[in-house]
Amino acid sequence: MELVLVAIGLGLLAIIYGIFTSRQVLGAGAGNEKMQEIAGAIQEGARAYLNRQYTTIAIVGVVVCALVFFLLNWIAAAGFLIGAVLSGAAGYIGMNISVKANVRTAAAAQSGLQQGLTLAFRAGAITGLLVAGLALLAIAGFFYFLAGALGFEANSREVVDGLVGLAFGASLISIFARLGGGIFTKAADVGADLVGKVEAGIPEDDPRNPAVIADNVGDNVGDCAGMAADLFETYVVTVGATMVLTALLLGGTLGALLLPMMSLPLLIGGACIVTSIIGTYFVKLGSKQNIMGAMYKGFIVTAVLSIPAIYAVMTWALGDMNALIGANVVSETATVALGDTLVTEGAAEVVGGFTGMDLFWCSMLGLVITGLIIWITEYYTGTEYRPVRSIAKASETGHGTNVIQGLAISLEATALPTLVIVAGIIIADLLAGLVGIAYAATAMLALAGMVVALDAYGPVTDNAGGIAEMAGLDDSVREKTDALDAVGNTTKAVTKGYAIGSAGLAALVLFAAYTTDLTEFFPGVTVDFSLKNPFVIVGLLLGALLPYLFGAMGMTAVGRAAGDVVKDVREQFAADKGIMEGTSRPNYARTVDLVTRAAIKEMIVPSLLPVLAPVVVYFVITLIAGQANGFAALGALLLGVIVGGLFVALSMTAGGGAWDNAKKYIEDGNHGGKGSDAHHAAVTGDTVGDPYKDTAGPAVNPMIKITNIVALLLLAALAAGAAG
Amino acid sequence: MELVLVAIGLGLLAIIYGIFTSRQVLGAGAGNEKMQEIAGAIQEGARAYLNRQYTTIAIVGVVVCALVFFLLNWIAAAGFLIGAVLSGAAGYIGMNISVKANVRTAAAAQSGLQQGLTLAFRAGAITGLLVAGLALLAIAGFFYFLAGALGFEANSREVVDGLVGLAFGASLISIFARLGGGIFTKAADVGADLVGKVEAGIPEDDPRNPAVIADNVGDNVGDCAGMAADLFETYVVTVGATMVLTALLLGGTLGALLLPMMSLPLLIGGACIVTSIIGTYFVKLGSKQNIMGAMYKGFIVTAVLSIPAIYAVMTWALGDMNALIGANVVSETATVALGDTLVTEGAAEVVGGFTGMDLFWCSMLGLVITGLIIWITEYYTGTEYRPVRSIAKASETGHGTNVIQGLAISLEATALPTLVIVAGIIIADLLAGLVGIAYAATAMLALAGMVVALDAYGPVTDNAGGIAEMAGLDDSVREKTDALDAVGNTTKAVTKGYAIGSAGLAALVLFAAYTTDLTEFFPGVTVDFSLKNPFVIVGLLLGALLPYLFGAMGMTAVGRAAGDVVKDVREQFAADKGIMEGTSRPNYARTVDLVTRAAIKEMIVPSLLPVLAPVVVYFVITLIAGQANGFAALGALLLGVIVGGLFVALSMTAGGGAWDNAKKYIEDGNHGGKGSDAHHAAVTGDTVGDPYKDTAGPAVNPMIKITNIVALLLLAALAAGAAG
C-alpha cells in the first residue's frame, strides 16, 4: 500500500503546485478599472453558466447515481459520486483560474511578450496539474480506501466495480461539460461573428457587439472548463482501465505482484506529475521569440525526464525488471514471436507473460505516440505547413473552394494519427499483449498535466485579446495577445488529437475488460465475437453510427443556438441605435443568459445517446436473437464506436484547427490580408470549423468512453440481477 | 442450363429494348441549327474525354489482366477482360445516348413538360436497361460458357475464379470511370461557377463562359458514363458474389439443386428486366404535373410487378418452395430460433438450411430496402422536407451557417439508411443466413434497370437546360428543363444511396466468400477473426481509414482541377475582351482539353489505393506477426472499409444533394430568392456539395468492392503460388 500512498502524495504535490502558482498569477497586476470591469462581466457570466450547467448535470447525476446504487452496489455508487464531483471540480477550478488570469495576461502583455506568455502559461499549468493531480488523487485515494482501509482484495469485484463507477462518474459529467460548454462557446462565437463581423462590419471583440461578453465567457466554459473535465475523464478512465484490466486479466496469476502491478499505473502518473511541474519552468521564449518553440521546450523537458522517472518507479514497484509477469493468452503468436516461454495447458496454449522491461518499453511507446501526435497535429494545423497554406490559397477562389479544401484536409488528417495508433497497437501487443496497450495509454495520459497546460493557456490568451480590444489598449498589446492566441489554436488541436488517440488505445483496454467480465459473469454463455457473426457486423455498424448521429446533433445545436444569438443581437441593435454609435452599452447579460439556456437545453439529448445506445442495442438484439448475440452485438458496438469515432473526431478537430489558422495566416497579410475576398472566404471556413473542432469533435472522446463503461456496468447489473 | 439460357434471353431483351427505344429518341427533332451546334460541341468533348479516359484505363487494364493471367489462370483473365470491356461499353453507350438526347429534350420541352420528360426519361431508360442487360449478359453468358460449353462443374474453382475475375474487371474500370468522370464533371462545374457566377457575375450556362461546354460535357462523362460503369459493376459484383457464395458455401450440399440455385440470381435479374421495361411506360405526369410522382409511378409498377415475377422464377427453378435447401452453419442460433431442423455433425452443430420461401422473403426484403432507401433519400434531399429547408433557412445567416447546417444534415443522413441496412442484415440472416443476405442484395440490384433509368435522366435534362440557355430559347423552356433537373438532383442522390446500401450487403457476402476461400485454400492456418485479436482491430482501423484517405484525394483533385479551370477562363477573358461583350466566341475546346488532362492525371493514384492497400496490409502484417494474423487483418480490413465507407458515402451523397436542392429551393423564390444574400450562401453550399456528392462519395462504392475482390484474388494467387 505504500506505493499507493506515494502516488497520493504526488497527486497532492500537483495540488500544492496549483495553489502556489495561482498565488503568483493572482498576485500579478489586474490592469486598469475598465479592464477589470470587462473581466468582471466575463467572470460573472462564466460562473452563472457553470452553476446552471452543474445544477442540471447534478439532477441527471443523482438519478444515475441512484440507479447505480440500486442496480449494483454502494461502492460503485460511491465511485460514481467521487468521479462526478471531482470532474466537476476540475472544470470549475480551471475556469476560475482562467477568468482571473485573462485580464492579468492582458496587463502583462503591456510589458512584453514573455510576460504575457508566462502569465497565460502559468494559468494553463495550474489547470493542467490540477486535472492530473485531482484525477490521480481520485483513483489512488479510492483504491486506497477500498483495498487498504476496507481491506478488499485488490482484484476483488468490489474494487473493480468501484473503479468502473469512478470512471462512469467522471465520463458522464465530462460529456455534459464538453458538449454544454462546446455548444455555449461556439454558439456565442459563431453568433457574434455572424452578426458582428459579417452583418454589422465591426471587428471581433468590439464592445458594441452585445454577444462579445458571451463569446469570451464561452472560451472559459468550453475550452477551459469543458476541456478540463474531458481530460480528467480521459485520465481516470485510462489509468482506471489499466488497473481493472490488470485485476481481471492477470489477477490470479500475479501472486505477490498483484498490489504492485495494480499500483504501478498510479505511480507512473505520479512520477510524470513531478516531471510536468519541472517542465513548466522551461517554457521560455528563446532569441527567436518563437512561442511554439517555448511550449515545445517545456514539453520536451517533461517527456525526456519522464523516461528515467518511469523506469525508476517501475523498478521500485516490480523489483526484477526481467522476471516474467502473469500469463497472457490473448495474443499468442505475437508473444511467441518474441520467444517467451510457451506453456500448453489443456487444449489452449497459454503464453508466459511479459517482463517489467516489456512494460517499460510500452510506456516509452506511449511517450513516442504522444510526441508523434503532437507533431502531426502541428503539421496539419500550423501556419507554416502545406495543409493550412493550401486552405489559405484555396480561399482566393472563394468560400466554396475554401470549404472544399478544408474538408479535404480534415479527411486527410486522419491518416497519419491512425497509422501511429495502429503501429502503437501492434508494437505494444507484440511486447506485452493487451496489458502492453494499456501501459502505452497510461504513459500517454501520464503527460496530461503538461499537455493540458499547453491547451488551457489558449482560452486565457483568447480572452486577454478580447479584453485588450474592449478596453481600448494599445494595438501593440493586441498584437502580442494575437501571437499568443495563434499558437493556442494549434495547442488546442493537439490536446484533442491526444485525447482521441489515447481513447483509441483505452477503448481496446475497455473492450478487453468487457470480454473478460463477460466470461466471469456469464460462464455459460458462449459469445461469438468473430467477424463471421452477422450480429458483430450489426454492432460495428450501429457503433460507427453513434459518432455521426452525435456529431449531427452537436452541429445542429450550435447552428440553432447561434441563430438565437443573431436574433437577439439584431433586436438589441434595432431597439437602441445608440449601441452601434457607441453611446449606449449593450445588454451583455441578456445574451449570456440566452446562450446559457440554449446550451443547457441542447446538451441533454446528445449526451444521453451514448448512455442509452448500449442498453437498447443489447436488449433489442437479445430479444431478437438471444443473449449470446446480444452480448456479441454490444461488444462490437463498443469497437464500432471507436472505429467510427476516431475518424470523426480526428477529422473534425484537425480540420477545424486548420481552418482557423488559415484565416489567421491570411490576416497576417498573405493572399490579400484582412478585408480581402480571400479573408472573407477564410472567415466562412473558420465559422464552419468552429463547431467541428470545439463542439462535436472533442465530445466524441468522452462519448466513446461512456459507451464502453455503460456496457461494463450493464454486464455487472445483469449479473447482479441474475444472481439476486 | 436452360435457366441460364432464359436469363441470357432476358438480357438480350434489355438490349433490344435499348435499340428500339434509342431509335425513338434519335428520331425526335434535334432543334435548330444553333442548338445542334452546341450539342455537337458537347458530343465532341464527351467523346474526346471518354476516348482518352478509356485509353488510359486500357493501359492499366492490360497490365492488371496480364498479372491476373500469370498469377492465376486464363479463365480469371478472360473474366477480367469481359468485365472490363462491357463495363466500359455500358458507360460509353450511355454517354452516347445522353449527348444525343440532351438537345432533343430541349427541343421537346418547347412543346411541353410531358414531352420533355418522356424524351429525357426514355434516354435514361436506355442507359438503365443497357446497364442491367449488359451486366446480366456478362455473368450469364460467361457462366454458360464455363459451365455449359466448357463443361466445368458449376461450383468448380474455374467457375468461381472466372466470376471473381469478371467482377474485378468491372470494378477496376468502374472506379476509374467514377473517379475520372467525377473529377471532370465537378472540376468543370465548380470552376465554371466560381469564375462565371461568382467572379464575372454571369448566369450558369452563359455561352460567354469558356468553361460552359466543359461543364455540360462533365454531366455526360461523370453523371452518365461514370454512373453507368459504377452500377454495371455493382450489378455484376452483387449477382456474381451471390453465385460464388452459393458455390462455396452450399456447393457440396445442393446435389441436383446446384445448377438451379446458381442460376437463380440470374433469373431474378432477368425477371426484373421485364418488369423494369414495363415500368418505364408508366412514367407519365398526372393531373398535378408532379415530375417526381411520375417517376414514382414507374418505380412502383416495376417493384410491384417484380413480386410475382420473382416468385414465378423461383418456383420454376426450385420446384418445391418449402423444401429445405443446403445447410447453413454460419448463423446457428438465428436459424435455430426459426425452428429449422438441427443436425449434429461431429463436434459442430450444422443447421439444416432454408427453404425457397425463405429466399423469396429475402428477395422481398431487398425490394423493401430499395423502397425505404429511396424514400429516405428523398426525405433528405427533397425540397419539401425539413433537411433541405433547414439548410435553406440557415443560408439567411450566411455562408458559414449554410455549410454548418449542411454538414449536420450530411452526418444525420447516415442514421436511417444504416438502421434499414442493419434491420435488413438481421432479418435476412434470421431467414436464411448469409445466403439470405446475398438474395436481399441481388433483389435490390435486380431493380437496377429502373433505378439507373431514374438517374441517367438527370444529366440529359441538365444538358437540355444548358443548351436552351446557350441557344437563347424562350425562358419557358428553361423553366421546364429546370423543373425536370430539380428532380434529377434527388434521383441522382437516390441511386447513390441505393448503390452504397447494396454495397453494404454485398460486402458481407464478399467477406463470407473470403473466409470460405480461406478455409479451402489454407486448411492448415487457423485464423482468429475475433474482435479480441488486436490484428482484427488493426485491420478494422486501416480499412475505415481507406474511404477517408480516398475522399481526401478526390476532394483535393477537384479543388486543384477547378483552380486550373478558373485560371484558364481568366486568361481567356483577359486575352479577348470580346468574349464578355459577346462579340467573340470563347475557346471551349481548350477548357475541355484542360479538364480532360487534369481529370485523367488525378484519377490514377486514388484508384490504385484500394487495389494496393489489401496487398500491402497482408504482407506487412504477415511479416510482423505471421500469416494467420495477416489473413485476420486483411479480413478485418474488408469489413473496416465497409464500416467506414458506408458512412462517408452516405453522408457525402445525401449532404451534397441537400445542399444542391437548398439552393434550388431558394432560387424558387424562398428566403429572398435569386441574388439575395441567402442565395449567395446557398451557392457556396452547392459548390461544397458538388465534389461530395459527385466525386468522392459515389466512388466509395466501387472502392469497397475492389478492396474485397482484390483480397479474394490475393488468396487465390497465394494458393496458386503455394501449389506451384
Chai-1 contact restraints between the chains, C-beta under 6 A:
chainA,res_idxA,chainB,res_idxB,connection_type,confidence,min_distance_angstrom,max_distance_angstrom,comment,restraint_id
A,L194,B,T397,contact,1.0,0.0,6.0,A-B,restraint_1
A,L194,B,G398,contact,1.0,0.0,6.0,A-B,restraint_2
A,V198,B,G398,contact,1.0,0.0,6.0,A-B,restraint_3
A,S331,B,P534,contact,1.0,0.0,6.0,A-B,restraint_4
A,T333,B,A625,contact,1.0,0.0,6.0,A-B,restraint_5
A,T333,B,G626,contact,1.0,0.0,6.0,A-B,restraint_6
A,A334,B,A625,contact,1.0,0.0,6.0,A-B,restraint_7
A,A394,B,G559,contact,1.0,0.0,6.0,A-B,restraint_8
A,T397,B,L194,contact,1.0,0.0,6.0,A-B,restraint_9
A,T397,B,V566,contact,1.0,0.0,6.0,A-B,restraint_10
A,G398,B,L194,contact,1.0,0.0,6.0,A-B,restraint_11
A,G398,B,V198,contact,1.0,0.0,6.0,A-B,restraint_12
A,H399,B,H399,contact,1.0,0.0,6.0,A-B,restraint_13
A,H399,B,T684,contact,1.0,0.0,6.0,A-B,restraint_14
A,G400,B,T684,contact,1.0,0.0,6.0,A-B,restraint_15
A,G400,B,T687,contact,1.0,0.0,6.0,A-B,restraint_16
A,G400,B,V688,contact,1.0,0.0,6.0,A-B,restraint_17
A,T401,B,G559,contact,1.0,0.0,6.0,A-B,restraint_18
A,V403,B,V403,contact,1.0,0.0,6.0,A-B,restraint_19
A,V403,B,V688,contact,1.0,0.0,6.0,A-B,restraint_20
A,I404,B,M555,contact,1.0,0.0,6.0,A-B,restraint_21
A,I404,B,G559,contact,1.0,0.0,6.0,A-B,restraint_22
A,I404,B,V688,contact,1.0,0.0,6.0,A-B,restraint_23
A,I404,B,P691,contact,1.0,0.0,6.0,A-B,restraint_24
A,Q405,B,G559,contact,1.0,0.0,6.0,A-B,restraint_25
A,L407,B,M555,contact,1.0,0.0,6.0,A-B,restraint_26
A,A408,B,A552,contact,1.0,0.0,6.0,A-B,restraint_27
A,A408,B,M555,contact,1.0,0.0,6.0,A-B,restraint_28
A,A408,B,T556,contact,1.0,0.0,6.0,A-B,restraint_29
A,L411,B,Y548,contact,1.0,0.0,6.0,A-B,restraint_30
A,L411,B,G551,contact,1.0,0.0,6.0,A-B,restraint_31
A,L411,B,A552,contact,1.0,0.0,6.0,A-B,restraint_32
A,E412,B,A552,contact,1.0,0.0,6.0,A-B,restraint_33
A,T414,B,Y548,contact,1.0,0.0,6.0,A-B,restraint_34
A,A415,B,L549,contact,1.0,0.0,6.0,A-B,restraint_35
A,T418,B,L541,contact,1.0,0.0,6.0,A-B,restraint_36
A,T418,B,L545,contact,1.0,0.0,6.0,A-B,restraint_37
A,V422,B,V538,contact,1.0,0.0,6.0,A-B,restraint_38
A,V422,B,L541,contact,1.0,0.0,6.0,A-B,restraint_39
A,I425,B,P534,contact,1.0,0.0,6.0,A-B,restraint_40
A,I425,B,V538,contact,1.0,0.0,6.0,A-B,restraint_41
A,D429,B,P534,contact,1.0,0.0,6.0,A-B,restraint_42
A,T515,B,K532,contact,1.0,0.0,6.0,A-B,restraint_43
A,F529,B,S530,contact,1.0,0.0,6.0,A-B,restraint_44
A,F529,B,L531,contact,1.0,0.0,6.0,A-B,restraint_45
A,S530,B,F529,contact,1.0,0.0,6.0,A-B,restraint_46
A,S530,B,S530,contact,1.0,0.0,6.0,A-B,restraint_47
A,L531,B,F529,contact,1.0,0.0,6.0,A-B,restraint_48
A,L531,B,L639,contact,1.0,0.0,6.0,A-B,restraint_49
A,K532,B,T515,contact,1.0,0.0,6.0,A-B,restraint_50
A,K532,B,F529,contact,1.0,0.0,6.0,A-B,restraint_51
A,P534,B,S331,contact,1.0,0.0,6.0,A-B,restraint_52
A,P534,B,I425,contact,1.0,0.0,6.0,A-B,restraint_53
A,P534,B,D429,contact,1.0,0.0,6.0,A-B,restraint_54
A,V538,B,V422,contact,1.0,0.0,6.0,A-B,restraint_55
A,V538,B,I425,contact,1.0,0.0,6.0,A-B,restraint_56
A,L540,B,V643,contact,1.0,0.0,6.0,A-B,restraint_57
A,L541,B,T418,contact,1.0,0.0,6.0,A-B,restraint_58
A,L541,B,V422,contact,1.0,0.0,6.0,A-B,restraint_59
A,A544,B,V643,contact,1.0,0.0,6.0,A-B,restraint_60
A,L545,B,T418,contact,1.0,0.0,6.0,A-B,restraint_61
A,Y548,B,L411,contact,1.0,0.0,6.0,A-B,restraint_62
A,Y548,B,T414,contact,1.0,0.0,6.0,A-B,restraint_63
A,Y548,B,F647,contact,1.0,0.0,6.0,A-B,restraint_64
A,L549,B,A415,contact,1.0,0.0,6.0,A-B,restraint_65
A,G551,B,L411,contact,1.0,0.0,6.0,A-B,restraint_66
A,A552,B,A408,contact,1.0,0.0,6.0,A-B,restraint_67
A,A552,B,L411,contact,1.0,0.0,6.0,A-B,restraint_68
A,A552,B,E412,contact,1.0,0.0,6.0,A-B,restraint_69
A,M555,B,I404,contact,1.0,0.0,6.0,A-B,restraint_70
A,M555,B,L407,contact,1.0,0.0,6.0,A-B,restraint_71
A,M555,B,A408,contact,1.0,0.0,6.0,A-B,restraint_72
A,T556,B,A408,contact,1.0,0.0,6.0,A-B,restraint_73
A,G559,B,A394,contact,1.0,0.0,6.0,A-B,restraint_74
A,G559,B,T401,contact,1.0,0.0,6.0,A-B,restraint_75
A,G559,B,I404,contact,1.0,0.0,6.0,A-B,restraint_76
A,G559,B,Q405,contact,1.0,0.0,6.0,A-B,restraint_77
A,V566,B,T397,contact,1.0,0.0,6.0,A-B,restraint_78
A,A625,B,A334,contact,1.0,0.0,6.0,A-B,restraint_79
A,G626,B,T333,contact,1.0,0.0,6.0,A-B,restraint_80
A,L639,B,L531,contact,1.0,0.0,6.0,A-B,restraint_81
A,V643,B,L540,contact,1.0,0.0,6.0,A-B,restraint_82
A,V643,B,A544,contact,1.0,0.0,6.0,A-B,restraint_83
A,F647,B,Y548,contact,1.0,0.0,6.0,A-B,restraint_84
A,T684,B,H399,contact,1.0,0.0,6.0,A-B,restraint_85
A,T684,B,G400,contact,1.0,0.0,6.0,A-B,restraint_86
A,T687,B,G400,contact,1.0,0.0,6.0,A-B,restraint_87
A,V688,B,G400,contact,1.0,0.0,6.0,A-B,restraint_88
A,V688,B,V403,contact,1.0,0.0,6.0,A-B,restraint_89
A,V688,B,I404,contact,1.0,0.0,6.0,A-B,restraint_90
A,P691,B,I404,contact,1.0,0.0,6.0,A-B,restraint_91
